[in-house]
């Protein structure tokens, strides 16, 4: 039976953001599960903010793994999906075999950096803006969601998102609406801290150094909270490092296989 890899997208993403990683992971012998997380694209979108606390999002991943008939899986997360992945590993260590994170720091590092770094507070301006009632929804919905498109283009290298891809994203945003996306940030602010700080699983962090929202120094600091961690930095790559550098996919495959070829070649379609 093939080992499961769960790929967790962030904001303003949906499952399609992992399109370049799915087939290489399947070819490496994994069963790949690519969910739309709650509130995104085709998944259910509860109205209440508390439905988007980390504890709820973590429970979704845990139940998804169990629904596949498995007790554990490899978990990979980018952006907000990275925070969810960190928390799955910290709150339910037995559920995660290997952990891989793209351009999101360990939750404790993020909190401590916000307390000590004015630069990071400025970079995280949108987190505070999204706490304001109603205004963010109006801003992001207007002009055919132009600000949402800008959030993709400003945070990425030129050409990362072509017109066809942007149209796919706009369709996903229209399907679930803007409110659940904002509630991810509101729920994050209400979330309880994990009782654990140290990740015990084999751990890989991939980081695009040109991330405009998150200081690169947080990547190295995150290793201090990993018993068995490695970090790969990617110069001239943005927050969307897995879209811009094929080496990221190669690094994920090496990490999750331990350089050992798996016997199974089971292929699956993305799970929505």
Secondary structure as a PSIPRED ss2 file (coil, helix, strand):
# PSIPRED VFORMAT (PSIPRED V4.0)

   1 X C   1.000  0.000  0.000
   2 X C   1.000  0.000  0.000
   3 X C   1.000  0.000  0.000
   4 X E   0.000  0.000  1.000
   5 X E   0.000  0.000  1.000
   6 X E   0.000  0.000  1.000
   7 X E   0.000  0.000  1.000
   8 X E   0.000  0.000  1.000
   9 X C   1.000  0.000  0.000
  10 X C   1.000  0.000  0.000
  11 X C   1.000  0.000  0.000
  12 X C   1.000  0.000  0.000
  13 X C   1.000  0.000  0.000
  14 X C   1.000  0.000  0.000
  15 X H   0.000  1.000  0.000
  16 X H   0.000  1.000  0.000
  17 X H   0.000  1.000  0.000
  18 X H   0.000  1.000  0.000
  19 X H   0.000  1.000  0.000
  20 X H   0.000  1.000  0.000
  21 X H   0.000  1.000  0.000
  22 X H   0.000  1.000  0.000
  23 X H   0.000  1.000  0.000
  24 X H   0.000  1.000  0.000
  25 X H   0.000  1.000  0.000
  26 X H   0.000  1.000  0.000
  27 X H   0.000  1.000  0.000
  28 X C   1.000  0.000  0.000
  29 X C   1.000  0.000  0.000
  30 X C   1.000  0.000  0.000
  31 X E   0.000  0.000  1.000
  32 X E   0.000  0.000  1.000
  33 X E   0.000  0.000  1.000
  34 X C   1.000  0.000  0.000
  35 X C   1.000  0.000  0.000
  36 X C   1.000  0.000  0.000
  37 X C   1.000  0.000  0.000
  38 X C   1.000  0.000  0.000
  39 X C   1.000  0.000  0.000
  40 X C   1.000  0.000  0.000
  41 X C   1.000  0.000  0.000
  42 X C   1.000  0.000  0.000
  43 X C   1.000  0.000  0.000
  44 X C   1.000  0.000  0.000
  45 X C   1.000  0.000  0.000
  46 X C   1.000  0.000  0.000
  47 X C   1.000  0.000  0.000
  48 X C   1.000  0.000  0.000
  49 X H   0.000  1.000  0.000
  50 X H   0.000  1.000  0.000
  51 X H   0.000  1.000  0.000
  52 X H   0.000  1.000  0.000
  53 X C   1.000  0.000  0.000
  54 X H   0.000  1.000  0.000
  55 X H   0.000  1.000  0.000
  56 X H   0.000  1.000  0.000
  57 X H   0.000  1.000  0.000
  58 X H   0.000  1.000  0.000
  59 X H   0.000  1.000  0.000
  60 X H   0.000  1.000  0.000
  61 X H   0.000  1.000  0.000
  62 X H   0.000  1.000  0.000
  63 X H   0.000  1.000  0.000
  64 X H   0.000  1.000  0.000
  65 X H   0.000  1.000  0.000
  66 X H   0.000  1.000  0.000
  67 X H   0.000  1.000  0.000
  68 X C   1.000  0.000  0.000
  69 X C   1.000  0.000  0.000
  70 X C   1.000  0.000  0.000
  71 X C   1.000  0.000  0.000
  72 X C   1.000  0.000  0.000
  73 X E   0.000  0.000  1.000
  74 X E   0.000  0.000  1.000
  75 X E   0.000  0.000  1.000
  76 X E   0.000  0.000  1.000
  77 X E   0.000  0.000  1.000
  78 X E   0.000  0.000  1.000
  79 X C   1.000  0.000  0.000
  80 X H   0.000  1.000  0.000
  81 X H   0.000  1.000  0.000
  82 X H   0.000  1.000  0.000
  83 X H   0.000  1.000  0.000
  84 X H   0.000  1.000  0.000
  85 X H   0.000  1.000  0.000
  86 X H   0.000  1.000  0.000
  87 X H   0.000  1.000  0.000
  88 X H   0.000  1.000  0.000
  89 X H   0.000  1.000  0.000
  90 X H   0.000  1.000  0.000
  91 X H   0.000  1.000  0.000
  92 X C   1.000  0.000  0.000
  93 X H   0.000  1.000  0.000
  94 X H   0.000  1.000  0.000
  95 X H   0.000  1.000  0.000
  96 X E   0.000  0.000  1.000
  97 X E   0.000  0.000  1.000
  98 X E   0.000  0.000  1.000
  99 X E   0.000  0.000  1.000
 100 X E   0.000  0.000  1.000
 101 X E   0.000  0.000  1.000
 102 X E   0.000  0.000  1.000
 103 X C   1.000  0.000  0.000
 104 X C   1.000  0.000  0.000
 105 X C   1.000  0.000  0.000
 106 X C   1.000  0.000  0.000
 107 X H   0.000  1.000  0.000
 108 X H   0.000  1.000  0.000
 109 X H   0.000  1.000  0.000
 110 X H   0.000  1.000  0.000
 111 X H   0.000  1.000  0.000
 112 X H   0.000  1.000  0.000
 113 X H   0.000  1.000  0.000
 114 X H   0.000  1.000  0.000
 115 X H   0.000  1.000  0.000
 116 X H   0.000  1.000  0.000
 117 X C   1.000  0.000  0.000
 118 X H   0.000  1.000  0.000
 119 X H   0.000  1.000  0.000
 120 X H   0.000  1.000  0.000
 121 X H   0.000  1.000  0.000
 122 X H   0.000  1.000  0.000
 123 X H   0.000  1.000  0.000
 124 X C   1.000  0.000  0.000
 125 X H   0.000  1.000  0.000
 126 X H   0.000  1.000  0.000
 127 X H   0.000  1.000  0.000
 128 X H   0.000  1.000  0.000
 129 X H   0.000  1.000  0.000
 130 X C   1.000  0.000  0.000
 131 X C   1.000  0.000  0.000
 132 X C   1.000  0.000  0.000
 133 X C   1.000  0.000  0.000
 134 X C   1.000  0.000  0.000
 135 X H   0.000  1.000  0.000
 136 X H   0.000  1.000  0.000
 137 X H   0.000  1.000  0.000
 138 X H   0.000  1.000  0.000
 139 X H   0.000  1.000  0.000
 140 X H   0.000  1.000  0.000
 141 X H   0.000  1.000  0.000
 142 X H   0.000  1.000  0.000
 143 X H   0.000  1.000  0.000
 144 X H   0.000  1.000  0.000
 145 X H   0.000  1.000  0.000
 146 X H   0.000  1.000  0.000
 147 X H   0.000  1.000  0.000
 148 X H   0.000  1.000  0.000
 149 X H   0.000  1.000  0.000
 150 X H   0.000  1.000  0.000
 151 X H   0.000  1.000  0.000
 152 X H   0.000  1.000  0.000
 153 X H   0.000  1.000  0.000
 154 X H   0.000  1.000  0.000
 155 X C   1.000  0.000  0.000
 156 X C   1.000  0.000  0.000
 157 X C   1.000  0.000  0.000
 158 X C   1.000  0.000  0.000
 159 X C   1.000  0.000  0.000
 160 X C   1.000  0.000  0.000
 161 X C   1.000  0.000  0.000
 162 X C   1.000  0.000  0.000
 163 X H   0.000  1.000  0.000
 164 X H   0.000  1.000  0.000
 165 X H   0.000  1.000  0.000
 166 X H   0.000  1.000  0.000
 167 X H   0.000  1.000  0.000
 168 X H   0.000  1.000  0.000
 169 X H   0.000  1.000  0.000
 170 X H   0.000  1.000  0.000
 171 X H   0.000  1.000  0.000
 172 X H   0.000  1.000  0.000
 173 X H   0.000  1.000  0.000
 174 X H   0.000  1.000  0.000
 175 X H   0.000  1.000  0.000
 176 X H   0.000  1.000  0.000
 177 X C   1.000  0.000  0.000
 178 X C   1.000  0.000  0.000
 179 X H   0.000  1.000  0.000
 180 X H   0.000  1.000  0.000
 181 X H   0.000  1.000  0.000
 182 X H   0.000  1.000  0.000
 183 X H   0.000  1.000  0.000
 184 X H   0.000  1.000  0.000
 185 X H   0.000  1.000  0.000
 186 X H   0.000  1.000  0.000
 187 X H   0.000  1.000  0.000
 188 X H   0.000  1.000  0.000
 189 X H   0.000  1.000  0.000
 190 X H   0.000  1.000  0.000
 191 X C   1.000  0.000  0.000
 192 X C   1.000  0.000  0.000
 193 X C   1.000  0.000  0.000
 194 X C   1.000  0.000  0.000
 195 X C   1.000  0.000  0.000
 196 X C   1.000  0.000  0.000
 197 X C   1.000  0.000  0.000
 198 X C   1.000  0.000  0.000
 199 X E   0.000  0.000  1.000
 200 X E   0.000  0.000  1.000
 201 X E   0.000  0.000  1.000
 202 X E   0.000  0.000  1.000
 203 X E   0.000  0.000  1.000
 204 X E   0.000  0.000  1.000
 205 X E   0.000  0.000  1.000
 206 X E   0.000  0.000  1.000
 207 X E   0.000  0.000  1.000
 208 X E   0.000  0.000  1.000
 209 X C   1.000  0.000  0.000
 210 X C   1.000  0.000  0.000
 211 X C   1.000  0.000  0.000
 212 X C   1.000  0.000  0.000
 213 X C   1.000  0.000  0.000
 214 X C   1.000  0.000  0.000
 215 X C   1.000  0.000  0.000
 216 X C   1.000  0.000  0.000
 217 X H   0.000  1.000  0.000
 218 X H   0.000  1.000  0.000
 219 X H   0.000  1.000  0.000
 220 X H   0.000  1.000  0.000
 221 X H   0.000  1.000  0.000
 222 X H   0.000  1.000  0.000
 223 X H   0.000  1.000  0.000
 224 X H   0.000  1.000  0.000
 225 X H   0.000  1.000  0.000
 226 X E   0.000  0.000  1.000
 227 X E   0.000  0.000  1.000
 228 X E   0.000  0.000  1.000
 229 X E   0.000  0.000  1.000
 230 X E   0.000  0.000  1.000
 231 X E   0.000  0.000  1.000
 232 X E   0.000  0.000  1.000
 233 X E   0.000  0.000  1.000
 234 X E   0.000  0.000  1.000
 235 X C   1.000  0.000  0.000
 236 X C   1.000  0.000  0.000
 237 X C   1.000  0.000  0.000
 238 X C   1.000  0.000  0.000
 239 X C   1.000  0.000  0.000
 240 X C   1.000  0.000  0.000
 241 X H   0.000  1.000  0.000
 242 X H   0.000  1.000  0.000
 243 X H   0.000  1.000  0.000
 244 X H   0.000  1.000  0.000
 245 X C   1.000  0.000  0.000
 246 X H   0.000  1.000  0.000
 247 X H   0.000  1.000  0.000
 248 X H   0.000  1.000  0.000
 249 X H   0.000  1.000  0.000
 250 X H   0.000  1.000  0.000
 251 X H   0.000  1.000  0.000
 252 X H   0.000  1.000  0.000
 253 X H   0.000  1.000  0.000
 254 X H   0.000  1.000  0.000
 255 X H   0.000  1.000  0.000
 256 X H   0.000  1.000  0.000
 257 X H   0.000  1.000  0.000
 258 X C   1.000  0.000  0.000
 259 X C   1.000  0.000  0.000
 260 X C   1.000  0.000  0.000
 261 X C   1.000  0.000  0.000
 262 X C   1.000  0.000  0.000
 263 X C   1.000  0.000  0.000
 264 X C   1.000  0.000  0.000
 265 X C   1.000  0.000  0.000
 266 X C   1.000  0.000  0.000
 267 X C   1.000  0.000  0.000
 268 X C   1.000  0.000  0.000
 269 X C   1.000  0.000  0.000
 270 X C   1.000  0.000  0.000
 271 X C   1.000  0.000  0.000
 272 X C   1.000  0.000  0.000
